[in-house]
Amino acid sequence: MPARAETPAVYYSWRSLTVEPSDCMAQARSALSDQRLFDIQTIDNSVSGRTETATAVIVCLEQGLENSTLMVVVSSLDDEAAIALRDALKDSL
C-alpha cells in the first residue's frame, strides 16, 4: 500500500510597499526573525524560515526602482498556527 500524507494548508497575503527590493528583503528577514522562525534562508528574491509547525516564505517582487510587491506564504498541517503566523508576519511588515 502506498504511503499517504495529509496535504498542508497554504495561506497567503499580498502587500504593495514603497521600498526598494533590497529593503523589502531586509524587512522580510527581520519579520521572520521577529517571529522566531529558524533555518532562515535567502534565495534570490525570497526569504524562508520554519517554526515547529509551519513553513513561511516571503517573496519580494520588484515593481520599479522604489516599489515592491510583497507576498507572504505560510504552509502548515495546523490551520490555526498557519493563519496566526501569516497574520503576525503581515503585522511585522
Secondary structure, 3 states (H helix, E strand, C coil): CCCCCCCCEEEEEEEEECCCHHHHHHHHHHHHHHCCCEEEEEECCEEEEECCCEEEEEEEEECCCCCEEEEEEEEECCHHHHHHHHHHHHHHC
